Amino acid sequence: PPTPSTPAPATPAPSKPPSAVASGFPLIADTAQRLDAAKARALRAHGVKTVFRYYSHLPPSLPGKDLQPEEAKIILGEGLSLAAVFQHYNNCFRTFENKWGREDAEQALRMAQAAGQPSGSAVYFGVDADWPYQSLRDPIIAYFEDVKRAFEGSGIGVGVYSNGCICNTILERGLAEYFWLSGSTGHSGTQAFYNTGKWTLFQNALDVTPAEVGYAIDADIANTATNGYF
């Protein structure tokens, strides 16, 4: 399809999302690495407060990406907060074309229960690519409609991890409560959505491998408007 026209810049010019971790370690990190006590302890020792881990169908798309109940106990036992994001080939458009929203949501709820995830928390669902056009957004909207229906009565909120275009679309339709901007700042609408201040989290560094922990993490910041509740 034709490239959408670029809107005129705002006045004053919008700020760009931050792209570096000033302290070298974030307060919030996400990782596909399975954490044992030593790995979790290393994160906490260097200032990480919250770690995001993954729910998925089994087997996961990457070995060890899926959060297991014993790992959840270890992470919490080492004094970290734990947050959850569902991704199972959510970088493939077929996930949305095939209408897997209900199946993904039900699996996320099963894993949340196994991990002891409490009422009042949330699961984010990934849309990990740049699909800005309306013809591509419609299956994603249907996916989140199914997720929202499946989560009704669970006590657990729905979040979305994606670019600004998708986050804004899901926000406008009332299909999620939490909005995590991916670190791909060149993706559609990300800078514009960042500047609305309506985001919950922003992934401001990708695939950082600090020597102190020895494995890859992504760094995230929380919008100050959340007061630390995301």
C-alpha positions in Angstrom: 0.0 0.0 0.0 1.1 3.6 -0.5 3.2 5.2 2.3 1.0 7.3 4.6 1.6 11.0 4.4 3.7 12.5 7.2 1.9 15.0 9.4 3.4 18.5 9.8 5.7 18.7 12.8 4.2 20.0 16.0 5.3 23.4 17.4 7.5 23.2 19.4 9.2 20.2 17.8 8.3 17.0 19.7 10.9 15.5 21.9 12.5 12.2 21.0 12.1 9.2 23.3 15.3 8.6 25.3 17.6 6.0 23.8 20.2 5.3 26.4 20.3 4.0 30.0 22.1 6.8 31.9 23.1 4.7 34.9 24.2 1.7 32.9 21.5 -0.4 34.6 17.7 0.2 34.3 15.2 -0.1 37.1 13.0 -2.2 34.8 14.4 -4.9 32.5 12.9 -7.6 30.3 14.7 -10.7 29.2 14.1 -14.0 27.3 16.8 -15.6 29.5 15.5 -18.1 32.2 16.7 -16.8 35.6 18.1 -18.8 38.3 18.9 -17.4 41.8 22.4 -16.2 40.8 21.1 -14.4 37.7 18.2 -12.8 39.5 20.6 -11.7 42.3 22.9 -10.1 39.9 20.1 -8.0 38.4 19.0 -6.8 41.9 22.6 -6.1 43.0 23.0 -3.7 40.1 19.8 -1.8 40.8 17.1 -3.6 38.7 13.8 -3.5 40.6 11.4 -5.3 38.2 12.0 -8.0 35.6 9.6 -8.9 32.8 9.4 -12.5 31.8 7.4 -14.3 29.1 4.2 -16.4 28.9 3.8 -18.4 25.8 2.5 -21.7 24.4 4.8 -24.6 24.8 7.3 -25.3 23.5 8.3 -21.6 23.4 9.7 -19.8 20.4 13.1 -19.7 22.2 14.3 -22.2 24.7 13.9 -20.9 28.2 11.8 -17.9 27.2 8.7 -19.1 29.0 8.3 -18.3 32.7 7.9 -21.4 34.9 6.3 -21.4 38.4 9.6 -22.3 40.1 11.4 -19.5 38.3 8.7 -17.1 39.5 9.3 -18.1 43.1 13.1 -17.6 42.6 12.7 -14.2 41.1 10.4 -13.0 43.9 12.5 -14.7 46.5 15.5 -12.6 45.4 13.6 -9.4 46.1 12.7 -8.5 42.5 9.2 -7.6 41.3 8.0 -9.7 38.4 5.9 -8.7 35.4 4.5 -10.7 32.5 4.3 -10.3 28.8 2.8 -12.9 26.4 4.6 -13.6 23.2 4.4 -16.7 21.0 5.4 -15.8 17.5 3.8 -12.4 18.0 6.3 -11.0 15.5 4.5 -13.0 12.8 1.4 -11.6 11.2 -0.1 -15.1 10.9 -0.7 -15.1 14.7 -3.3 -12.3 14.1 -4.6 -13.6 10.8 -5.3 -17.0 12.4 -7.4 -15.3 15.2 -5.3 -16.8 18.1 -6.3 -14.1 20.6 -8.6 -16.4 22.7 -6.1 -19.3 22.7 -3.2 -16.9 23.6 -5.3 -15.3 26.4 -6.4 -18.6 27.9 -2.8 -19.8 27.9 -1.6 -16.6 29.5 -4.2 -17.0 32.2 -3.1 -20.6 32.8 0.5 -19.5 33.2 -0.5 -16.6 35.4 -2.4 -18.9 37.7 0.6 -21.3 37.9 3.0 -18.5 38.6 0.7 -17.1 41.4 0.1 -13.8 39.5 -2.2 -11.7 41.8 -5.4 -10.0 40.9 -4.9 -6.3 40.1 -1.8 -7.0 38.0 -1.6 -7.2 34.2 -0.4 -9.3 31.3 1.0 -7.4 28.2 0.5 -9.0 24.8 3.1 -8.4 22.1 2.5 -7.1 18.6 6.2 -7.1 17.8 6.4 -5.7 14.2 5.5 -2.6 12.3 2.1 -3.0 10.7 0.6 0.5 10.4 -2.0 0.1 7.7 -5.7 -0.3 8.4 -6.0 -3.5 6.5 -3.3 -5.0 8.8 -4.6 -3.4 12.0 -8.1 -5.0 11.7 -6.9 -8.6 12.6 -4.9 -7.1 15.5 -7.9 -5.3 16.8 -9.9 -8.5 16.6 -7.1 -10.3 18.5 -7.3 -7.8 21.4 -11.1 -8.0 21.4 -10.8 -11.7 22.0 -8.1 -11.2 24.6 -10.3 -8.7 26.5 -13.3 -11.1 26.5 -11.1 -13.9 27.8 -9.8 -11.8 30.6 -13.2 -10.5 31.8 -13.7 -11.6 35.4 -10.1 -12.7 35.9 -9.0 -9.7 37.9 -6.0 -9.3 35.6 -5.6 -6.3 33.3 -4.6 -6.3 29.6 -1.6 -4.5 28.3 -0.2 -4.2 24.8 3.5 -4.1 23.8 3.9 -2.6 20.3 4.7 0.5 18.3 2.9 3.8 18.8 0.4 3.2 16.0 -0.9 -0.1 17.5 -0.8 1.2 21.0 -2.9 4.2 20.0 -5.3 2.1 18.1 -5.9 -0.3 21.0 -6.2 2.7 23.4 -8.8 4.4 21.3 -10.9 1.2 21.3 -10.6 0.6 25.0 -9.1 -2.9 24.5 -6.2 -2.5 27.0 -5.3 -0.5 30.1 -1.5 -0.5 29.8 0.7 0.6 26.9 4.3 -0.5 26.5 6.1 1.2 23.6 8.7 -1.1 21.9 12.3 0.1 21.5 12.0 0.3 17.7 11.7 4.0 17.7 11.5 4.1 13.8 8.3 2.1 13.9 5.0 3.8 13.0 3.6 6.3 15.4 6.1 5.6 18.2 7.5 9.1 18.7 4.0 10.6 18.3 2.5 8.3 20.9 5.4 8.9 23.3 4.7 12.6 23.1 1.1 12.1 24.0 2.3 10.9 27.5 -0.3 8.1 27.3 2.2 5.3 27.4 2.9 3.2 30.5 6.3 1.8 29.7 9.0 2.6 27.1 11.7 0.2 26.0 14.6 2.5 25.7 17.5 0.1 25.1 17.6 -3.3 23.3 19.8 -6.3 23.7 22.2 -4.8 26.2 24.6 -7.4 27.7 26.1 -6.0 30.8 29.3 -7.8 31.8 28.0 -7.9 35.4 25.1 -10.2 34.5 26.5 -11.8 31.4 23.3 -12.2 29.4 21.1 -10.0 27.2 18.4 -7.7 28.7 16.3 -4.9 27.3 16.0 -1.7 29.4 12.6 0.0 30.2 11.4 3.1 31.8 8.0 3.7 33.4 6.0 6.9 32.7 6.2 9.0 35.9 2.4 9.4 35.6 2.1 5.7 36.6 3.6 6.3 40.0 5.4 3.0 39.6 2.2 1.0 38.9 2.4 -0.8 35.6 
